[in-house]
Amino acid sequence: MVEASRLLPTGLIKPYLNRFLRKNVERSDMVYAFNQLVFNKIPWVIYLEWIHMPIGYHVRLLWRFRKILENALASTYCKAMLVWSEMQRRNILANVDCSRFKDKIHVVFPAVPTRNFVKHYRSDRVKLLFVGSAQDPGVRDFHSRGGKEVVKMFTLLDKEYHDKIELVLRTRLPPELRSEVGHRKNIKIMENVLPRKALEQEFKTSDVLINPAHTHLNTIVIDAMSYGLPVIATDIYNYREWIEDGINGFLIEPPKGIPYFWRNFIPGGPSPARPLFDKGRKSLQWDTVKRLVERVQILIEDEALRKRMSETARREVEQGKFSLQRRNTELKRIFDAALA
């Protein structure tokens, strides 16, 4: 399956079949597609994660089938292209000829609901939260979200702040780390599928989300902000658009040697740089550990800053660029225009 996704334009197969097999599509007013082209003669809007995704997983397929992609996006039936960040917009502009559809690209930030609860701030203890996956975490999520750096950061800080900090790991730990952290009383490990309310309680009672991720568009960041958590994240991909350094969280310099972008804003994962990318994210990045220690120490020591960042983060979701009202207003404008 993996090899097929590298060699075959698997993303094009379904929309081609839909053109002939799903006649009920023609009776709809509009189609909203996720990373998928639409070849039916009907207005459609597409959300694009990366420009190559409607063709197949590996970027090499883009060069072979680029004209099909460009013609579909330039079609009069394609009404709009939605992305979650300016970084994704640059990915589109840099890799295909957008002269016929540049004005169709819209940056619409993701949004989450406001949380109706009162945030309680503790001065005696700081609770750090790491989330590999909100649903069913695996070891792969642990590595891709920077879990090993978080664990190492905490063990270093624990020497000085043992009575002031605790860590919640919502992830599945690799076996080699289980013995290192499993006995620590101030580390809580949550590996199994959880009821929504149980995970929500961890967000409500935490103080900081630690997210030194190697991945992009991790919406757990915005979820955390909605609960009033400042976020510490790696300054890669879209996170600079979501986090203002020193205002609602901290951005840390990414580790050197990991090709987060291959070229032209193409991510390292689905590119020829994949082996180097995988090796880097699976290796312990000591520079990242050091930067995490420095930023977390600031928030431990400065209670006023921690509270100020918390309030700013939550306000950004309730009233700012991640509010549902703002997103819905923008989407209504785009969809009304598509149906006009």
C-alpha positions as CSV (number, residue, x, y, z in Angstrom):
1,M,0.0,0.0,0.0
2,V,2.8,2.4,0.9
3,E,4.7,1.6,-2.3
4,A,1.5,2.1,-4.3
5,S,0.9,5.5,-2.8
6,R,4.4,6.5,-4.0
7,L,4.0,5.2,-7.6
8,L,0.3,5.6,-8.4
9,P,-1.9,8.7,-8.4
10,T,-4.2,7.1,-5.9
11,G,-5.8,10.5,-5.1
12,L,-7.1,10.8,-8.7
13,I,-8.8,7.4,-8.9
14,K,-11.7,8.1,-6.7
15,P,-12.8,11.4,-8.3
16,Y,-12.5,9.9,-11.7
17,L,-14.8,7.0,-10.6
18,N,-17.2,9.4,-8.9
19,R,-17.6,11.1,-12.3
20,F,-19.3,8.0,-13.7
21,L,-20.6,6.1,-10.7
22,R,-22.1,8.8,-8.4
23,K,-24.8,10.5,-10.5
24,N,-26.5,11.7,-7.3
25,V,-23.6,14.2,-7.0
26,E,-25.1,16.0,-10.0
27,R,-28.3,16.6,-8.0
28,S,-26.4,18.5,-5.3
29,D,-25.9,22.2,-5.2
30,M,-22.2,22.1,-4.4
31,V,-19.5,19.7,-3.3
32,Y,-17.0,20.3,-0.5
33,A,-13.9,18.1,-1.0
34,F,-11.1,17.4,1.4
35,N,-7.7,17.0,-0.5
36,Q,-9.7,15.6,-3.5
37,L,-10.5,17.0,-6.9
38,V,-14.0,16.9,-8.4
39,F,-14.5,16.1,-12.0
40,N,-18.3,16.3,-12.0
41,K,-19.9,19.3,-13.6
42,I,-21.0,21.0,-10.4
43,P,-19.7,23.8,-8.3
44,W,-17.1,22.6,-5.8
45,V,-14.8,23.9,-3.0
46,I,-11.6,22.1,-2.0
47,Y,-9.6,22.1,1.3
48,L,-6.0,21.6,0.4
49,E,-3.5,20.3,3.0
50,W,-0.6,20.3,0.5
51,I,-0.7,20.9,-3.2
52,H,0.3,17.3,-4.1
53,M,-2.3,15.6,-1.9
54,P,-5.2,15.5,-4.4
55,I,-2.9,13.4,-6.6
56,G,-1.2,11.1,-4.2
57,Y,1.0,10.9,-1.1
58,H,4.4,11.3,-2.6
59,V,5.4,14.6,-4.1
60,R,7.0,13.0,-7.1
61,L,3.5,12.3,-8.5
62,L,2.9,16.1,-8.6
63,W,5.5,16.5,-11.4
64,R,3.9,13.8,-13.5
65,F,0.2,14.8,-13.1
66,R,0.5,18.5,-12.5
67,K,-1.4,19.5,-15.6
68,I,-4.5,17.5,-14.5
69,L,-4.4,19.3,-11.1
70,E,-3.9,22.8,-12.6
71,N,-6.7,22.3,-15.1
72,A,-9.1,21.0,-12.5
73,L,-8.4,24.0,-10.1
74,A,-8.7,26.4,-13.0
75,S,-12.0,25.0,-14.0
76,T,-15.1,27.3,-13.7
77,Y,-16.6,24.6,-11.5
78,C,-13.8,24.9,-8.9
79,K,-15.0,28.0,-6.9
80,A,-12.5,28.2,-4.0
81,M,-9.5,26.6,-2.4
82,L,-9.2,26.7,1.4
83,V,-6.1,26.4,3.5
84,W,-5.5,26.8,7.2
85,S,-2.3,28.9,7.0
86,E,-0.3,31.2,4.8
87,M,2.4,28.6,4.8
88,Q,0.0,26.3,2.8
89,R,-0.8,29.1,0.4
90,R,2.9,29.5,-0.3
91,N,3.2,25.8,-0.9
92,I,0.5,26.0,-3.6
93,L,2.0,29.2,-5.3
94,A,5.5,27.8,-5.4
95,N,4.8,24.4,-7.0
96,V,2.1,24.9,-9.7
97,D,1.1,27.5,-12.2
98,C,-1.5,29.5,-10.3
99,S,-2.0,32.2,-12.9
100,R,-5.6,31.0,-13.6
101,F,-6.8,30.4,-10.0
102,K,-4.6,32.4,-7.7
103,D,-7.6,34.5,-6.5
104,K,-9.4,31.3,-5.5
105,I,-7.0,30.6,-2.6
106,H,-8.3,31.6,0.8
107,V,-6.6,31.3,4.1
108,V,-9.2,30.4,6.7
109,F,-7.8,29.6,10.2
110,P,-9.3,26.6,12.0
111,A,-11.5,27.2,15.0
112,V,-12.7,25.4,18.1
113,P,-15.7,26.1,20.4
114,T,-15.3,28.4,23.4
115,R,-15.1,26.5,26.7
116,N,-17.6,27.5,29.4
117,F,-15.6,27.0,32.6
118,V,-13.7,29.2,35.0
119,K,-9.9,28.7,34.8
120,H,-8.3,28.2,38.3
121,Y,-4.7,29.3,38.6
122,R,-2.5,27.6,41.1
123,S,0.6,29.3,42.5
124,D,2.1,26.2,44.2
125,R,2.3,23.9,41.3
126,V,2.6,23.9,37.5
127,K,1.0,21.2,35.5
128,L,2.5,20.5,32.0
129,L,0.5,18.6,29.3
130,F,1.8,16.7,26.3
131,V,-0.7,15.2,23.9
132,G,0.5,12.7,21.3
133,S,-3.1,12.1,20.1
134,A,-6.4,13.1,21.6
135,Q,-8.1,9.9,20.3
136,D,-6.0,6.7,20.2
137,P,-2.3,7.5,20.7
138,G,0.5,5.4,19.3
139,V,4.2,5.4,19.6
140,R,4.5,7.0,16.2
141,D,2.6,10.0,17.6
142,F,4.9,10.1,20.6
143,H,7.9,10.6,18.3
144,S,6.2,12.9,15.7
145,R,5.0,15.3,18.5
146,G,8.4,15.5,20.2
147,G,7.6,13.2,23.2
148,K,11.1,12.1,24.0
149,E,12.3,15.7,24.2
150,V,9.4,16.5,26.6
151,V,10.3,13.5,28.8
152,K,13.9,14.4,29.0
153,M,13.1,18.1,29.6
154,F,10.9,17.1,32.6
155,T,13.5,14.8,34.1
156,L,16.0,17.6,34.1
157,L,13.6,20.2,35.6
158,D,12.4,17.7,38.1
159,K,15.8,17.9,39.9
160,E,15.2,21.5,40.9
161,Y,11.4,21.8,40.8
162,H,10.3,18.3,42.0
163,D,7.6,19.7,44.4
164,K,6.4,22.4,41.9
165,I,5.8,20.6,38.6
166,E,3.9,17.6,37.2
167,L,3.6,16.2,33.7
168,V,0.6,14.5,32.0
169,L,1.6,12.3,29.0
170,R,-1.4,11.6,26.8
171,T,0.5,9.2,24.6
172,R,1.8,5.7,24.3
173,L,5.3,5.4,25.6
174,P,8.0,3.5,23.8
175,P,9.1,0.5,25.9
176,E,12.6,1.9,26.5
177,L,11.1,5.0,28.2
178,R,8.5,3.3,30.3
179,S,10.9,2.2,33.0
180,E,12.5,5.6,33.1
181,V,9.3,7.5,33.8
182,G,6.8,5.0,35.0
183,H,7.9,5.1,38.7
184,R,7.8,8.9,39.0
185,K,4.9,10.1,41.1
186,N,4.6,13.5,39.4
187,I,4.2,11.9,35.9
188,K,0.8,10.7,34.8
189,I,0.6,8.5,31.8
190,M,-2.6,8.1,29.8
191,E,-2.2,5.6,27.1
192,N,-5.6,4.1,26.5
193,V,-8.8,5.4,24.7
194,L,-10.4,7.9,27.0
195,P,-13.9,9.4,27.4
196,R,-14.0,12.9,26.1
197,K,-14.7,14.3,29.6
198,A,-11.6,12.7,31.1
199,L,-9.3,14.3,28.6
200,E,-11.2,17.6,28.8
201,Q,-10.5,17.6,32.6
202,E,-6.8,17.4,31.9
203,F,-6.9,20.4,29.6
204,K,-9.0,22.3,32.2
205,T,-6.5,21.7,35.0
206,S,-3.2,22.0,33.1
207,D,-1.1,25.2,32.9
208,V,1.0,24.7,29.7
209,L,0.9,22.6,26.6
210,I,4.3,21.4,25.5
211,N,4.3,20.7,21.7
212,P,7.8,20.5,20.2
213,A,6.3,18.7,17.2
214,H,7.8,17.7,13.9
215,T,4.3,17.8,12.3
216,H,2.2,20.6,10.9
217,L,-1.3,21.9,11.5
218,N,-1.6,20.2,14.9
219,T,-5.0,21.6,16.0
220,I,-4.4,20.3,19.5
221,V,-2.5,23.6,19.9
222,I,-5.8,25.6,19.3
223,D,-7.7,23.2,21.6
224,A,-5.2,23.9,24.3
225,M,-5.5,27.7,23.8
226,S,-9.3,27.4,24.2
227,Y,-8.7,26.0,27.7
228,G,-6.3,28.9,28.5
229,L,-3.0,27.0,28.0
230,P,0.0,28.8,26.7
231,V,1.7,26.7,24.1
232,I,5.4,26.0,23.7
233,A,6.0,24.8,20.1
234,T,8.7,24.3,17.5
235,D,9.0,27.2,15.1
236,I,8.2,25.2,12.0
237,Y,5.5,25.1,9.4
238,N,2.4,27.1,10.4
239,Y,3.0,27.6,14.2
240,R,4.4,31.1,13.8
241,E,0.9,32.1,12.4
242,W,-0.8,30.5,15.4
243,I,1.5,31.4,18.3
244,E,2.9,34.8,19.1
245,D,6.2,34.3,20.8
246,G,6.1,35.7,24.3
247,I,2.4,36.6,24.0
248,N,0.3,33.5,24.1
249,G,3.2,31.0,24.2
250,F,6.8,30.5,23.2
251,L,8.3,29.4,19.9
252,I,11.6,27.5,20.0
253,E,14.2,27.2,17.3
254,P,13.8,23.9,15.4
255,P,16.7,21.4,15.5
256,K,19.2,21.7,12.7
257,G,19.6,18.8,10.3
258,I,15.9,17.9,10.0
259,P,14.5,18.8,6.6
260,Y,11.1,20.1,7.5
261,F,10.9,21.5,4.0
262,W,12.5,19.8,1.1
263,R,12.2,22.7,-1.4
264,N,9.6,25.2,-2.5
265,F,7.7,24.7,0.8
266,I,7.3,21.0,0.2
267,P,7.4,19.1,3.5
268,G,10.1,16.6,4.1
269,G,7.9,13.6,4.9
270,P,6.4,12.9,1.4
271,S,9.6,13.9,-0.4
272,P,13.0,12.4,-1.3
273,A,14.2,13.8,2.0
274,R,12.0,11.3,3.9
275,P,14.8,9.1,5.2
276,L,16.7,12.1,6.7
277,F,13.4,13.5,8.1
278,D,12.4,10.2,9.8
279,K,15.9,9.8,11.2
280,G,15.9,13.3,12.7
281,R,12.5,13.1,14.4
282,K,13.2,9.7,15.9
283,S,16.5,10.9,17.4
284,L,16.7,12.8,20.7
285,Q,17.3,16.5,19.9
286,W,19.3,17.9,22.7
287,D,19.1,21.5,21.5
288,T,15.3,21.2,21.7
289,V,15.5,19.8,25.2
290,K,17.7,22.7,26.3
291,R,15.3,25.3,24.8
292,L,12.3,23.6,26.4
293,V,14.0,23.7,29.8
294,E,14.7,27.4,29.4
295,R,11.1,28.3,28.4
296,V,9.3,26.1,30.9
297,Q,11.6,27.4,33.6
298,I,10.5,30.9,32.8
299,L,6.8,30.0,33.1
300,I,7.5,28.1,36.4
301,E,9.1,31.1,37.9
302,D,6.9,33.8,36.5
303,E,3.3,33.2,37.7
304,A,2.1,36.5,36.3
305,L,3.4,35.8,32.8
306,R,1.9,32.4,32.9
307,K,-1.5,33.8,33.7
308,R,-1.2,36.6,31.2
309,M,-0.3,34.2,28.4
310,S,-3.2,31.9,29.5
311,E,-5.8,34.7,29.2
312,T,-4.4,35.9,25.9
313,A,-4.5,32.4,24.4
314,R,-8.1,31.8,25.5
315,R,-9.2,35.2,24.2
316,E,-7.7,34.4,20.8
317,V,-10.1,31.5,20.5
318,E,-13.1,33.3,22.0
319,Q,-12.8,36.6,20.1
320,G,-9.8,36.4,17.8
321,K,-8.6,34.7,14.7
322,F,-9.5,31.2,16.0
323,S,-13.1,32.0,16.9
324,L,-15.9,30.0,15.4
325,Q,-17.8,33.3,14.6
326,R,-15.0,34.6,12.6
327,R,-14.4,31.4,10.7
328,N,-18.1,30.8,10.0
329,T,-18.5,34.4,8.7
330,E,-15.6,33.8,6.3
331,L,-16.8,30.4,5.2
332,K,-20.3,31.8,4.6
333,R,-18.9,34.5,2.4
334,I,-16.9,31.9,0.4
335,F,-19.7,29.4,0.0
336,D,-22.3,32.1,-0.9
337,A,-20.0,33.3,-3.6
338,A,-19.5,29.7,-4.8
339,L,-23.3,29.2,-5.1
340,A,-24.1,32.5,-6.7
